[in-house]
Amino acid sequence: MGGRKYYLKTSFRALYDENYFYFRFDVEDNNVLTHVKDDRGMEIIDSDRAEVFFRQDETLNPYYCLEMNARGRVIDYITQYYRDFDYEWQWLGTENLNIKGSENKDGYIVEGSIRLSSLIELGLLKNNTMEVSLYRGYRMKLPKPKAQLRWI
């Protein structure tokens, strides 16, 4: 059977120290699809990617999103329930968010660090607890004319 396999693994690890929250996705993928036209952040939505969503509470008003591809590109935005995206918003300064990506023989890795003080300022770290959801966007094909996506 040709094409992309749908049973590939994604693993996530996280830890922290007194200054940063660190995370890493290891993504198995037999054909990493990364859309690059003019290397702008919004191209990530047309690429394979790993995602971290942070919420302050169950109302989801607001919640914060990081979508990251194998090249280490990131879309960081704030949104309100239901799907009221503000793509102009950016994490609180570049010193508070660091993302790296790389491809390897098994797929790709996305890793990052977030300054704890920024998580506290956004109301995302309370009593040493965060509410986070993890996703993987799995592209079926690149945009020609429209990308197809599955969520894992």
Secondary structure, 3 states (H helix, E strand, C coil): CCCCCCCCCEEEEEEECCCEEEEEEEEECCCCCCCCCCCCHHHHHHCCEEEEEEECCCCCCCEEEEEECCCCCEEEEEEECCCEEECCCCCCCHHHEEEEEEEECCEEEEEEEEEHHHHHHCCCCECCECEEEEEEEEEEECCCCCCEEEEC
